[in-house]
Amino acid sequence: MFDALYISATGMQAQQLNVDTIANNLANVNTTGFKKSKISFTDLMVREAGRTAPSLEEAGILGGGSRLGAGVGIASTSKLFDMGDLKKTESAFDIAIQGEGFLEVTMPDGSSAYTRGGTFKVNRDGLLATSGGFPLKPNLAIPDNAQNMQIDSDGRVRIQVAGQATPVEIGQLELVRFTSPTGLMAQGDNLYRSSSNSGEAISGKAAEDGMGNLAQGFLEGSNVKLTEEMVSLMVAQRVYEANVKVMQASDEMLGMINGLRK
């Protein structure tokens, strides 16, 4: 009977996190470049069978064997990197990736982070950077007299300088991809860091080796689908209510047992 209380409690906890995750997805349905999260559940089955544990004969009735647990737990919380719709902006500093891949940026501590694109700018050091000021790799210096910037689909960056008739190529943006992008750790501001689950970054040129193309003048929208999230939210709420009913029924049965007289 007490197991029913614990099982329903784990179910309520798991569904509360599920509801919170779905609510966060819904809140970012219009956020540029947002990638929705998904909760994976697992049944709780804990087996404790120590290799050095004494045998049944040595430990007695309560010593050996396995302890089994029941209920539901969170297996993982992962990001889904399905591509969102591209929105045309006509701004030279808006860059989206059409297909698979990430742009690499340099963080203040010298480490690397990765982004799917967005609105960029020229930071205080004159480098092409994210809206938060983190420069892209490789460093691309934009001179003060630059009048226009053109980024080709393969990553080549050219600028129009005052007094010159032809654009000047200043470098090339490269893309990176991961064996398992769902394992990336979100850092906020449309930035991600690699982890042991995602694997190491694999560099390559845009439009080659399975990498996507760069689309200048576009922004990638959120990949959250409103109708799907609303249905998932209703299902999660109903499952939460079902666990509440289990706990209420168990409590009522325990109350009846306590009220029995000899």
Secondary structure, 3 states (H helix, E strand, C coil): CHHHHHHHHHHHHHHHHHHHHHHHHHHCCCCCCCCCEEEEEEECCCCCCCCCCCCHHHHCCCCCCCCCCCCEEEEEEEECCCCCCEEECCCCCEEEEECCCEEEEECCCCCEEEECEEECEECCCCEEECCCCCEECCCCECCCCEEEEEECCCCEEEEEECCCCCCEEEEECEEEECCCHHHCEEEECCEEECCCCCCCCEEEECCCCCCCEEEECEEECCCCCHHHHHHHHHHHHHHHHHHHHHHHHHHHHHHHHHCCCC
